[in-house]
Amino acid sequence: MGQQSMDKGGRGVRQLVRVAVCVFLLAPGMVQTAEWKPLPDTGQRKCYDTGGKEIPCPAQGQPLYGQDAQYVGIPRAYQDHGDETITDRNSGLMWMKGDDGTGRTWQDAFAYCDNLVFAGRNDWRLPNRFELDSIVDYGRSYPAINPMFRCQASFYWSSVPYAGDPVYAWGIYFNDGGDHWLDKINKYYVRCVRAGR
């Protein structure tokens, strides 16, 4: 009887997890690009030991085999339009090549992108976390982004709030490409994005 109750409880938990995963995956606004393809290669080319020291990449079957540097993904493909915009050919997203050098709060970042008329277009928006992560190049640092882009040595806002506390939202630190949750009242930089080529 005890085992039967545990089995029913276990099934209930598994069912609840499945529902939660479905809700998360179907949540609107998570990925706003209809033609999204898999993320491009991260750009990581070095292997490391467990202490963080760079090592030659291990062969298959050796300890520490299977690091990011040992996998090659879709090559990055950017097109500079010559009007301060760059299109990522993998995602179809068009990015501002740089920013305007002004730090903004999270709310002001939304307003800036929503009201922006730039390069003859008025459908700019604040990128979500996934989209902003897609232009990080982990094979570079200071900044961790392709040199086609201009980048501040600072944080850039994403449109995604931090689920653990409504005071925070996610941003990317483009010096090293790390994701961080940031206080929404702090002023950081904005790189607006739009769908389409």
Backbone bond lengths (Angstrom), bond angles and torsions (degrees), N, CA, C in turn:
res aa  C-N    CA-C-N  psi(-1)  N-CA   C-N-CA  omega(-1)  CA-C   N-CA-C  phi
1 M - - - 1.452 - - 1.526 110.43 -
2 G 1.346 116.55 -44.67 1.455 120.27 177.84 1.518 111.09 -60.83
3 Q 1.354 116.83 -42.60 1.466 121.15 179.67 1.521 110.38 -64.91
4 Q 1.344 116.73 -39.80 1.457 120.23 179.96 1.529 110.24 -64.12
5 S 1.319 117.75 -40.83 1.463 120.85 177.74 1.521 110.47 -63.75
6 M 1.351 117.02 -40.80 1.447 120.26 179.01 1.523 110.69 -63.92
7 D 1.348 116.72 -41.19 1.457 119.92 179.07 1.521 111.16 -61.00
8 K 1.338 116.45 -44.05 1.461 119.91 178.78 1.518 110.46 -63.33
9 G 1.327 116.94 -41.69 1.462 121.38 178.71 1.518 111.09 -63.97
10 G 1.327 116.38 -41.92 1.462 120.83 178.89 1.511 111.50 -62.80
11 R 1.366 116.10 -42.48 1.463 119.64 177.55 1.522 110.50 -62.83
12 G 1.331 116.37 -39.58 1.468 120.54 179.31 1.517 111.75 -62.69
13 V 1.327 116.20 -42.22 1.462 120.27 179.18 1.528 110.03 -65.82
14 R 1.351 116.09 -45.15 1.462 119.17 179.23 1.525 110.99 -60.77
15 Q 1.337 116.68 -40.40 1.455 120.83 179.57 1.534 110.32 -64.87
16 L 1.325 116.74 -41.42 1.456 121.38 178.62 1.526 110.48 -63.23
17 V 1.329 117.54 -40.81 1.461 121.52 178.48 1.523 110.18 -63.52
18 R 1.341 116.56 -43.29 1.470 119.78 178.81 1.527 111.20 -59.71
19 V 1.340 117.00 -43.97 1.461 121.20 179.48 1.525 110.09 -62.60
20 A 1.339 116.72 -43.99 1.469 120.64 -179.55 1.521 110.89 -62.22
21 V 1.346 117.30 -41.58 1.461 121.05 179.35 1.522 109.92 -64.15
22 C 1.327 118.01 -42.91 1.465 121.53 179.37 1.525 110.82 -62.52
23 V 1.330 117.38 -44.07 1.459 120.61 179.32 1.521 109.64 -61.74
24 F 1.336 117.29 -43.56 1.461 121.40 179.75 1.524 110.72 -61.51
25 L 1.318 117.13 -45.63 1.464 120.49 -176.79 1.522 112.51 -69.61
26 L 1.316 116.48 -28.49 1.453 119.71 -177.71 1.520 112.65 -96.55
27 A 1.333 117.85 0.35 1.458 121.02 -178.38 1.522 109.89 -59.89
28 P 1.330 117.13 132.87 1.463 119.00 -178.46 1.525 110.79 -67.08
29 G 1.331 115.08 148.50 1.454 120.03 174.44 1.517 115.08 83.38
30 M 1.318 118.93 -1.61 1.458 119.41 -178.85 1.524 110.13 -67.07
31 V 1.316 117.67 -51.59 1.460 122.20 173.57 1.515 105.53 -129.64
32 Q 1.320 116.20 115.68 1.454 120.39 -171.20 1.518 113.18 -96.13
33 T 1.299 118.15 5.98 1.452 121.07 -177.69 1.520 109.67 -105.10
34 A 1.302 116.57 118.21 1.458 121.26 -174.63 1.521 112.68 -66.84
35 E 1.338 117.73 -33.42 1.452 120.57 -174.49 1.523 112.37 -99.35
36 W 1.323 117.69 28.01 1.463 120.50 -174.51 1.523 111.22 -60.51
37 K 1.305 115.62 133.98 1.458 122.54 175.02 1.519 107.16 -109.57
38 P 1.323 118.93 170.52 1.469 119.14 179.14 1.520 111.33 -57.61
39 L 1.332 114.92 151.94 1.466 119.78 178.90 1.515 110.65 -56.95
40 P 1.333 117.07 146.00 1.460 119.63 176.83 1.516 110.95 -71.16
41 D 1.309 115.73 170.83 1.457 121.54 177.38 1.524 109.61 -53.99
42 T 1.325 116.78 142.61 1.470 121.02 -176.06 1.512 113.04 -70.78
43 G 1.318 117.97 -21.62 1.452 120.99 -177.25 1.522 113.10 91.03
44 Q 1.325 117.93 -4.54 1.467 121.53 179.86 1.533 108.99 -69.97
45 R 1.329 117.45 125.74 1.465 121.84 -177.17 1.517 113.51 -123.07
46 K 1.324 118.37 0.98 1.462 121.31 -176.60 1.518 110.47 -116.17
47 C 1.345 115.98 151.86 1.462 122.05 176.31 1.530 108.65 -112.00
48 Y 1.330 115.14 155.82 1.462 120.56 -174.44 1.524 110.41 -138.20
49 D 1.358 115.07 154.53 1.459 119.41 173.36 1.523 108.99 -85.75
50 T 1.321 116.96 -178.13 1.462 120.73 -176.03 1.524 112.59 -68.53
51 G 1.316 117.82 -15.87 1.456 121.65 177.14 1.513 113.25 -93.33
52 G 1.340 117.69 -1.40 1.445 121.70 178.52 1.518 114.60 92.03
53 K 1.334 117.28 6.89 1.466 121.07 178.96 1.521 109.09 -84.93
54 E 1.344 115.89 137.04 1.462 120.00 179.42 1.522 110.15 -66.31
55 I 1.338 115.86 136.20 1.465 122.71 179.32 1.519 108.89 -135.15
56 P 1.362 117.55 161.55 1.473 118.06 170.11 1.528 108.53 -62.42
57 C 1.300 116.99 142.99 1.466 119.65 -178.52 1.532 110.01 -62.75
58 P 1.347 116.95 128.45 1.460 120.65 -178.07 1.526 112.81 -69.22
59 A 1.322 115.40 152.98 1.463 121.80 177.04 1.533 109.45 -80.60
60 Q 1.309 115.40 160.46 1.464 120.35 178.32 1.516 109.35 -56.40
61 G 1.331 116.61 134.38 1.456 122.64 -178.90 1.525 113.03 94.59
62 Q 1.330 117.02 -17.87 1.460 120.48 177.69 1.527 109.75 -84.92
63 P 1.353 115.81 155.97 1.469 118.39 175.01 1.538 110.46 -58.32
64 L 1.308 115.41 144.43 1.466 124.85 178.12 1.524 113.64 72.17
65 Y 1.334 117.19 12.07 1.462 120.02 173.94 1.529 109.13 -69.29
66 G 1.314 115.65 148.16 1.466 120.84 174.81 1.520 113.40 100.41
67 Q 1.315 116.95 21.93 1.455 120.13 178.78 1.528 110.21 -75.46
68 D 1.314 115.59 162.71 1.456 121.97 -176.45 1.526 112.11 -52.65
69 A 1.324 117.15 -39.77 1.464 121.35 -178.19 1.527 112.66 -61.89
70 Q 1.325 117.42 -19.00 1.460 121.37 -176.35 1.527 112.90 -90.72
71 Y 1.303 116.24 2.39 1.460 121.40 178.34 1.518 109.02 -120.08
72 V 1.301 116.59 133.57 1.457 120.97 178.45 1.523 107.92 -110.72
73 G 1.315 114.86 122.86 1.457 120.20 179.82 1.511 111.23 -99.78
74 I 1.301 115.38 -161.39 1.464 122.27 178.56 1.534 108.25 -63.89
75 P 1.326 118.65 128.89 1.474 119.43 178.78 1.530 111.20 -64.13
76 R 1.304 115.32 146.57 1.465 119.82 175.21 1.519 109.02 -67.50
77 A 1.318 115.91 144.59 1.461 120.91 -178.75 1.523 108.92 -144.72
78 Y 1.316 115.72 105.29 1.460 121.43 -179.09 1.517 110.48 -115.01
79 Q 1.314 115.54 147.27 1.454 121.85 174.86 1.521 108.68 -123.55
80 D 1.322 116.27 119.09 1.460 122.19 176.48 1.527 107.24 -87.69
81 H 1.330 116.91 120.90 1.459 121.17 -175.71 1.528 113.02 -86.02
82 G 1.337 117.47 -5.20 1.450 120.24 -179.95 1.514 114.09 77.17
83 D 1.340 117.29 8.66 1.467 121.14 179.14 1.527 110.98 -124.64
84 E 1.342 115.01 29.76 1.466 122.37 -178.84 1.530 112.67 71.23
85 T 1.336 116.68 21.54 1.464 121.30 173.22 1.518 109.44 -125.59
86 I 1.327 114.95 152.40 1.465 122.54 177.87 1.520 107.77 -133.59
87 T 1.312 116.78 132.59 1.462 121.05 175.14 1.520 109.71 -101.28
88 D 1.322 115.62 131.24 1.454 121.72 171.35 1.521 106.22 -85.92
89 R 1.317 116.66 110.67 1.470 120.36 -175.93 1.524 112.29 -68.33
90 N 1.325 117.90 -21.35 1.468 119.79 178.45 1.524 111.91 -73.56
91 S 1.315 117.07 -40.47 1.466 120.40 -176.57 1.522 112.73 -99.18
92 G 1.341 116.89 -21.67 1.455 120.04 -174.16 1.517 112.90 83.23
93 L 1.324 117.97 1.77 1.463 121.15 -178.79 1.525 110.69 -82.13
94 M 1.314 115.60 140.88 1.458 121.37 172.94 1.524 108.30 -104.06
95 W 1.333 115.14 130.74 1.470 122.47 -176.46 1.519 110.55 -115.05
96 M 1.317 115.37 153.85 1.454 120.25 166.28 1.529 106.19 -70.25
97 K 1.309 116.70 135.94 1.465 120.93 -178.94 1.532 111.06 -65.48
98 G 1.303 117.22 -34.79 1.460 122.73 178.35 1.520 109.71 -138.03
99 D 1.312 115.25 -163.16 1.459 120.38 175.18 1.527 106.94 -124.86
100 D 1.316 117.37 177.86 1.462 119.18 -177.56 1.527 112.94 -92.70
101 G 1.342 117.15 8.75 1.454 120.87 176.84 1.515 114.73 76.17
102 T 1.329 116.99 11.68 1.461 121.24 -178.37 1.525 110.27 -110.50
103 G 1.326 116.58 126.45 1.464 120.71 173.79 1.520 109.92 -78.64
104 R 1.332 116.44 141.57 1.462 121.46 -178.45 1.522 110.59 -137.13
105 T 1.338 116.23 152.56 1.452 120.30 170.99 1.527 107.77 -68.60
106 W 1.324 116.00 169.05 1.466 119.98 -179.03 1.525 111.20 -60.59
107 Q 1.326 117.13 -46.07 1.475 120.26 179.95 1.523 110.53 -63.28
108 D 1.328 117.10 -41.75 1.463 120.06 179.01 1.534 111.69 -66.68
109 A 1.327 116.90 -29.98 1.470 120.93 177.13 1.530 110.17 -63.56
110 F 1.343 116.80 -43.02 1.468 120.54 176.38 1.527 110.33 -59.42
111 A 1.336 115.18 -50.27 1.467 120.21 -176.92 1.530 110.79 -61.51
112 Y 1.328 116.77 -40.46 1.466 120.78 -179.60 1.527 110.48 -59.37
113 C 1.339 117.13 -51.27 1.467 119.80 -178.44 1.525 112.04 -67.06
114 D 1.335 116.78 -40.76 1.469 120.16 -178.87 1.528 112.48 -62.97
115 N 1.329 116.85 -31.68 1.467 120.91 -176.77 1.525 113.32 -99.85
116 L 1.311 116.60 1.00 1.456 120.90 -174.25 1.531 112.11 -73.43
117 V 1.323 115.66 132.14 1.459 122.86 166.85 1.523 104.13 -115.69
118 F 1.335 115.31 113.62 1.465 120.31 -171.87 1.522 108.65 -145.41
119 A 1.315 116.92 134.94 1.471 123.12 -179.85 1.532 111.08 53.37
120 G 1.336 115.87 37.24 1.459 121.36 176.97 1.517 114.76 75.54
121 R 1.339 117.62 13.11 1.471 120.58 -177.66 1.524 109.60 -126.74
122 N 1.343 115.55 148.63 1.467 119.34 -178.35 1.524 112.87 -126.24
123 D 1.335 117.24 17.66 1.474 120.42 -178.18 1.532 111.97 -108.55
124 W 1.329 116.86 34.51 1.461 121.48 178.76 1.521 109.89 -75.96
125 R 1.330 115.75 155.60 1.470 121.53 178.02 1.519 108.87 -151.99
126 L 1.317 115.95 166.80 1.459 121.62 176.40 1.530 107.87 -77.10
127 P 1.336 118.72 128.92 1.473 120.05 -177.24 1.526 111.88 -70.27
128 N 1.325 115.90 150.36 1.463 117.75 172.97 1.531 109.00 -78.12
129 R 1.290 116.63 173.68 1.466 121.82 -174.71 1.528 111.99 -62.24
130 F 1.316 116.33 -41.99 1.458 121.96 -179.73 1.524 110.81 -61.42
131 E 1.333 115.56 -44.42 1.462 120.39 -179.93 1.526 111.18 -64.35
132 L 1.320 116.84 -44.69 1.463 120.48 -179.87 1.526 110.98 -64.41
133 D 1.328 116.50 -38.97 1.474 121.08 175.58 1.530 111.50 -60.58
134 S 1.323 117.25 -29.83 1.464 120.49 -173.90 1.525 113.12 -67.68
135 I 1.326 118.32 -18.46 1.464 119.39 179.18 1.532 112.40 -102.86
136 V 1.334 117.17 3.60 1.464 120.22 173.66 1.525 108.50 -72.49
137 D 1.319 116.66 136.64 1.464 122.53 175.53 1.519 107.48 -115.64
138 Y 1.338 117.10 104.18 1.462 121.95 -175.68 1.528 113.19 -76.53
139 G 1.314 116.98 -1.19 1.459 120.37 172.53 1.519 111.35 -87.52
140 R 1.319 117.17 -1.26 1.460 123.06 -179.98 1.523 108.95 -126.83
141 S 1.297 115.78 162.43 1.459 120.48 172.05 1.517 109.33 -151.22
142 Y 1.294 115.02 157.49 1.479 123.61 178.95 1.520 113.23 52.37
143 P 1.327 120.13 54.16 1.456 129.36 6.74 1.529 113.05 -101.69
144 A 1.328 115.05 163.38 1.466 122.14 179.93 1.534 109.16 -93.47
145 I 1.318 114.53 65.43 1.460 120.91 -178.39 1.524 108.09 -156.07
146 N 1.319 116.69 154.12 1.458 121.40 178.91 1.534 109.78 -58.08
147 P 1.343 117.96 138.49 1.463 120.40 -177.84 1.530 114.69 -63.75
148 M 1.326 118.05 -9.42 1.465 119.19 173.66 1.524 110.64 -62.92
149 F 1.335 116.70 -29.61 1.461 121.70 179.50 1.526 109.85 -88.78
150 R 1.330 116.42 149.58 1.463 121.60 168.33 1.516 107.08 -98.27
151 C 1.326 116.38 138.78 1.459 118.77 -171.11 1.521 111.27 -146.12
152 Q 1.320 116.89 137.53 1.465 122.47 173.24 1.528 108.68 -76.73
153 A 1.313 116.36 153.46 1.466 121.23 175.35 1.524 107.49 -84.16
154 S 1.322 115.83 67.85 1.462 120.33 -172.75 1.523 110.63 -160.00
155 F 1.335 114.30 -167.46 1.460 122.77 177.93 1.528 110.03 -88.56
156 Y 1.354 114.68 150.51 1.452 122.41 171.81 1.523 107.84 -124.81
157 W 1.316 116.08 137.29 1.467 121.46 -178.33 1.530 112.27 -73.16
158 S 1.335 115.67 143.40 1.461 121.96 163.38 1.523 107.19 -107.95
159 S 1.311 117.51 170.03 1.469 122.04 -179.54 1.527 112.92 -85.07
160 V 1.334 117.16 0.58 1.470 120.96 -170.80 1.529 111.31 -94.83
161 P 1.349 117.32 119.52 1.469 119.31 175.52 1.524 110.77 -71.25
162 Y 1.315 115.89 155.26 1.468 121.40 177.14 1.526 108.09 -81.05
163 A 1.339 117.24 121.18 1.464 121.55 -174.80 1.528 112.75 -65.08
164 G 1.328 117.92 -26.09 1.457 121.00 -176.63 1.510 114.69 -74.25
165 D 1.331 118.34 -19.53 1.460 121.47 -177.14 1.526 107.93 -165.86
166 P 1.352 118.41 122.39 1.461 120.55 -175.87 1.528 114.66 -67.41
167 V 1.310 117.66 -7.24 1.463 121.35 178.09 1.533 110.72 -74.11
168 Y 1.339 116.83 -18.92 1.467 121.34 -173.14 1.526 112.51 -114.16
169 A 1.341 114.14 160.13 1.465 121.92 173.23 1.529 107.40 -141.82
170 W 1.325 115.95 161.30 1.462 121.07 -178.00 1.519 111.67 -82.64
171 G 1.310 114.77 144.17 1.454 121.84 174.23 1.518 108.75 -144.88
172 I 1.313 116.11 168.54 1.460 122.62 178.34 1.528 108.37 -116.01
173 Y 1.319 115.53 132.48 1.459 121.89 175.99 1.522 106.36 -92.85
174 F 1.314 116.82 104.57 1.455 120.01 -171.18 1.527 114.43 -77.48
175 N 1.324 118.54 -0.91 1.470 118.43 170.77 1.522 110.21 -66.40
176 D 1.348 116.29 -42.04 1.470 119.86 -178.35 1.532 113.28 -125.77
177 G 1.324 118.24 -3.42 1.464 121.83 178.10 1.508 114.90 83.69
178 G 1.339 117.62 9.00 1.465 120.61 -178.16 1.518 113.24 -76.39
179 D 1.339 115.87 145.25 1.466 122.80 174.37 1.528 108.12 -85.98
180 H 1.312 116.50 137.97 1.468 121.15 179.50 1.518 109.05 -142.50
181 W 1.346 116.38 148.04 1.455 118.32 170.34 1.511 107.07 -94.76
182 L 1.339 114.73 134.23 1.454 123.39 -168.66 1.519 110.53 -126.17
183 D 1.317 116.43 145.64 1.458 121.24 177.11 1.530 108.76 -64.56
184 K 1.321 116.56 127.46 1.462 121.49 -174.44 1.527 113.84 -63.01
185 I 1.327 118.08 -19.25 1.467 118.99 -179.06 1.531 112.43 -87.23
186 N 1.328 117.48 -10.61 1.461 120.10 176.42 1.527 109.73 -72.54
187 K 1.317 115.55 158.12 1.463 119.88 -178.12 1.523 110.34 -106.28
188 Y 1.338 113.98 118.76 1.459 120.76 177.60 1.520 109.13 -131.32
189 Y 1.307 116.14 179.79 1.459 121.01 -172.19 1.530 112.21 -89.72
190 V 1.337 113.86 165.39 1.462 120.51 -173.99 1.525 108.98 -133.11
191 R 1.326 115.84 130.67 1.462 122.02 170.79 1.525 106.14 -121.98
192 C 1.320 116.08 105.06 1.466 120.50 -176.22 1.533 109.99 -77.03
193 V 1.327 114.66 159.96 1.458 122.28 -175.75 1.516 108.96 -139.99
194 R 1.303 116.46 159.64 1.465 121.26 173.59 1.521 108.27 -147.32
195 A 1.318 115.72 157.50 1.465 120.78 176.45 1.512 108.88 -82.37
196 G 1.299 115.72 149.21 1.462 119.70 175.02 1.513 112.25 103.80
197 R 1.294 115.12 160.72 1.466 121.46 -175.90 1.515 110.34 -94.84
